[in-house]
Amino acid sequence: MNQAHPAVIDNLPEFLLHAITLERESVDRYEELAESMAVHNNPGMAELFHKLAHFGRLHASEIEQHAAALVLPDIAPWNFKWSTPEGPESGTRDGVHYLMDQREALEHALYNETQGRDFYASVASSSPDEEVRELAAQFSREESEHVAILESWLTRLDPQNTRRLEDLDPPNSPD
Ligand code: ZN
């Protein structure tokens, strides 16, 4: 829930359950963002979000392999040990809407990835279990790569190239 410091995750099954949940929610959210960008005829960004959803799926199945030999705990959603109502990488439902422009979409995704990275980093530094710390550190590095991808997209985003301006003055229109 909204505690300032997430409770300590002290065993591997509990950590893997959090990680799988985080990645699955992230995949769902990226598919929503991709859909929203496709609706707005923004195939480049739809492709970016599909790619990030794909990374999330790969990551989820990698985590499932770690979990294959284990029995994961049954934890109610509200008892998960992170500080946001949903998974830290999933954002809030209000965040995704059909009027979202490219910058908003990227910032939303960046926020989610940053939350995911910080969640893993905090587990990596707080868990008493060495294997959990190592995996969490590895996952945190992977999320850092996603953060970097989104930051570079945001940096390259042409301030002229917003939906609104595109609509007013399409770049390929005759003068
Ligand atoms: Zn990610």
Boltz pocket constraint, residues with backbone or C-beta under 6 A from the ligand:
constraints:
  - pocket:
      binder: B
      contacts: [[A, 26], [A, 52], [A, 56], [A, 89], [A, 113], [A, 116], [A, 142], [A, 143], [A, 146]]
      max_distance: 6.0
